[in-house]
């Protein structure tokens, strides 16, 4: 019994040692710089699209509206916001989809992106302009931050790097 009591007292005294520290607590002024170092990161998908398309020279690329999105098979009730550039395909492919699904709708929006990709693959199989069939087959669909992204470009890697600069994975919702 004595051993248990001694062990309990030793454990308590060790637990209380940090509370008895001789160092004073940090001033509020010292804590302020740490709080000032936290930066709010807000996504800029439109800025990403502008930079991606700055060097793309393909005719008939349009900015998607609700009608185009619905014609491509998207249920807009599942999509909180979208930033899409879509090429007609007559002069090559250069499509970028940046979509923010509503909280529980990632799977259905991803399925719609997969459908668009498969449709592009089928359409370019016999009508391959400027490597469109390969570009469609190599299209990337992935989640980054709160967005689902599909890149269907000649250089998906460069576009993904641009997106990382404009849409950090830790972006704050609007």
RODO-2510 file (C-alpha; in nm, 4 decimals, decimal comma):
residues 174
     n   res          X          Y          Z
     1     x     0,0000     0,0000     0,0000
     2     x     0,2877     0,2332     0,0861
     3     x     0,4477     0,1740    -0,2535
     4     x     0,1239     0,2613    -0,4365
     5     x     0,0880     0,5831    -0,2357
     6     x     0,4487     0,6848    -0,3079
     7     x     0,4045     0,6112    -0,6788
     8     x     0,0838     0,8170    -0,6881
     9     x     0,2515     1,1124    -0,5124
    10     x     0,5485     1,0950    -0,7503
    11     x     0,3206     1,0959    -1,0533
    12     x     0,1235     1,3925    -0,9189
    13     x     0,4370     1,5907    -0,8456
    14     x     0,5691     1,5285    -1,1984
    15     x     0,2375     1,6376    -1,3464
    16     x     0,2436     1,9602    -1,1436
    17     x     0,6044     2,0556    -1,2307
    18     x     0,5215     2,2395    -1,5572
    19     x     0,2622     2,4481    -1,3730
    20     x     0,5306     2,5602    -1,1263
    21     x     0,7620     2,6837    -1,3986
    22     x     0,9668     2,9951    -1,3224
    23     x     0,9238     3,1357    -1,6720
    24     x     0,6580     3,4043    -1,7037
    25     x     0,3692     3,3436    -1,9471
    26     x     0,4104     3,5063    -2,2889
    27     x     0,2705     3,8577    -2,3228
    28     x    -0,0292     3,9141    -2,5432
    29     x     0,1948     4,1351    -2,7579
    30     x     0,4340     3,8435    -2,8153
    31     x     0,1454     3,6183    -2,9215
    32     x     0,0098     3,8764    -3,1710
    33     x     0,2781     3,8290    -3,4396
    34     x     0,1971     3,4590    -3,4619
    35     x    -0,1680     3,5431    -3,5257
    36     x    -0,0677     3,8017    -3,7864
    37     x     0,1288     3,5363    -3,9754
    38     x    -0,1888     3,3407    -4,0559
    39     x    -0,3035     3,4360    -4,4060
    40     x    -0,6460     3,3717    -4,5467
    41     x    -0,6086     3,1858    -4,8738
    42     x    -0,8940     3,2426    -5,1148
    43     x    -0,9241     3,0467    -5,4381
    44     x    -0,9182     3,2291    -5,7728
    45     x    -1,0328     2,9758    -6,0351
    46     x    -1,1010     3,2493    -6,2921
    47     x    -0,7421     3,3724    -6,2564
    48     x    -0,6198     3,0168    -6,3117
    49     x    -0,8229     2,9880    -6,6319
    50     x    -0,6897     3,3201    -6,7605
    51     x    -0,3303     3,2079    -6,7099
    52     x    -0,3879     2,8599    -6,8533
    53     x    -0,5452     2,9977    -7,1697
    54     x    -0,2978     3,2856    -7,2153
    55     x    -0,0807     3,0714    -7,4441
    56     x    -0,3428     2,8411    -7,5977
    57     x    -0,4122     2,9277    -7,9580
    58     x    -0,7164     2,7166    -8,0469
    59     x    -1,0253     2,8633    -8,2112
    60     x    -1,3759     2,8272    -8,0739
    61     x    -1,3098     2,8030    -7,7010
    62     x    -1,6033     2,9278    -7,5009
    63     x    -1,6697     3,0031    -7,1386
    64     x    -1,9450     2,7685    -7,0242
    65     x    -2,2823     2,8976    -6,9150
    66     x    -2,5730     2,7094    -6,7573
    67     x    -2,7044     2,5949    -7,0969
    68     x    -2,3724     2,4447    -7,2027
    69     x    -2,3223     2,2777    -6,8638
    70     x    -2,6661     2,1188    -6,8826
    71     x    -2,6099     2,0086    -7,2423
    72     x    -2,2907     1,8361    -7,1242
    73     x    -2,4953     1,6417    -6,8681
    74     x    -2,4363     1,8357    -6,5472
    75     x    -2,7150     1,8695    -6,2947
    76     x    -2,6559     2,2248    -6,1755
    77     x    -2,8340     2,1483    -5,8482
    78     x    -2,5196     1,9486    -5,7614
    79     x    -2,2727     2,2243    -5,8526
    80     x    -2,2194     2,5200    -5,6224
    81     x    -1,9956     2,7038    -5,8706
    82     x    -1,8174     2,6285    -6,1957
    83     x    -1,5387     2,7758    -6,4067
    84     x    -1,5230     2,6031    -6,7424
    85     x    -1,3608     2,6651    -7,0789
    86     x    -1,4757     2,4253    -7,3473
    87     x    -1,3496     2,3890    -7,7032
    88     x    -1,5711     2,2983    -7,9977
    89     x    -1,3250     2,0237    -8,0965
    90     x    -1,3102     2,1341    -8,4609
    91     x    -0,9657     2,2906    -8,4065
    92     x    -0,8327     2,0646    -8,1319
    93     x    -0,9110     2,0104    -7,7652
    94     x    -0,8405     2,2461    -7,4795
    95     x    -1,0959     2,1926    -7,2033
    96     x    -1,0673     2,2859    -6,8376
    97     x    -1,3409     2,2223    -6,5816
    98     x    -1,3049     2,3639    -6,2297
    99     x    -1,6169     2,2726    -6,0343
   100     x    -1,7110     2,3114    -5,6708
   101     x    -1,9803     2,0547    -5,5942
   102     x    -2,2181     2,1045    -5,3075
   103     x    -2,0970     1,9221    -4,9960
   104     x    -2,2419     1,5760    -5,0635
   105     x    -2,2435     1,5790    -5,4433
   106     x    -1,8794     1,5023    -5,5306
   107     x    -1,9565     1,1549    -5,6648
   108     x    -2,2339     1,2659    -5,9011
   109     x    -2,0284     1,5599    -6,0314
   110     x    -1,7268     1,3316    -6,0827
   111     x    -1,9491     1,0922    -6,2805
   112     x    -2,0557     1,3819    -6,5043
   113     x    -1,6908     1,4713    -6,5646
   114     x    -1,6143     1,1084    -6,6518
   115     x    -1,9062     1,1133    -6,8974
   116     x    -1,7699     1,4264    -7,0669
   117     x    -1,4262     1,2640    -7,0918
   118     x    -1,5653     0,9414    -7,2421
   119     x    -1,7770     1,1399    -7,4874
   120     x    -1,4687     1,3330    -7,6028
   121     x    -1,2734     1,0077    -7,6448
   122     x    -1,5526     0,8590    -7,8605
   123     x    -1,5910     1,1711    -8,0748
   124     x    -1,2180     1,2031    -8,1424
   125     x    -1,1609     0,8358    -8,2237
   126     x    -1,2355     0,8771    -8,5947
   127     x    -1,1940     1,2532    -8,6172
   128     x    -0,8556     1,3209    -8,4582
   129     x    -0,7446     1,6817    -8,5006
   130     x    -0,4091     1,7918    -8,3609
   131     x    -0,3822     1,4896    -8,1313
   132     x    -0,7292     1,5382    -7,9832
   133     x    -0,7841     1,1672    -7,9296
   134     x    -0,4664     1,1316    -7,7222
   135     x    -0,5493     1,4518    -7,5303
   136     x    -0,8978     1,3186    -7,4485
   137     x    -0,7596     0,9817    -7,3374
   138     x    -0,5020     1,1501    -7,1125
   139     x    -0,7506     1,3883    -6,9513
   140     x    -0,7054     1,4125    -6,5751
   141     x    -0,9919     1,4262    -6,3278
   142     x    -0,9021     1,4914    -5,9665
   143     x    -1,0094     1,6665    -5,6484
   144     x    -0,8046     1,9603    -5,5258
   145     x    -0,9190     2,1477    -5,2167
   146     x    -1,2954     2,1725    -5,2424
   147     x    -1,2925     2,1581    -5,6240
   148     x    -1,3186     1,8809    -5,8802
   149     x    -1,0978     1,9491    -6,1792
   150     x    -1,0757     1,8033    -6,5270
   151     x    -0,7837     1,8985    -6,7488
   152     x    -0,8015     1,8039    -7,1149
   153     x    -0,5059     1,9914    -7,2607
   154     x    -0,1852     1,9318    -7,4484
   155     x     0,0072     2,0033    -7,1251
   156     x    -0,1992     1,8955    -6,8236
   157     x     0,1021     1,9167    -6,5924
   158     x     0,1598     2,2885    -6,6552
   159     x    -0,2115     2,3584    -6,6079
   160     x    -0,2156     2,1626    -6,2796
   161     x     0,0771     2,3706    -6,1514
   162     x    -0,1097     2,6912    -6,2370
   163     x    -0,4186     2,5634    -6,0584
   164     x    -0,2108     2,4918    -5,7465
   165     x    -0,1030     2,8568    -5,7399
   166     x    -0,4555     2,9919    -5,7793
   167     x    -0,6474     2,7288    -5,5848
   168     x    -0,4424     2,6193    -5,2849
   169     x    -0,5551     2,2975    -5,1234
   170     x    -0,6231     2,4938    -4,8045
   171     x    -0,8449     2,7613    -4,9596
   172     x    -1,1158     2,9147    -4,7491
   173     x    -1,4731     2,9049    -4,8756
   174     x    -1,6211     3,2383    -4,9835
***
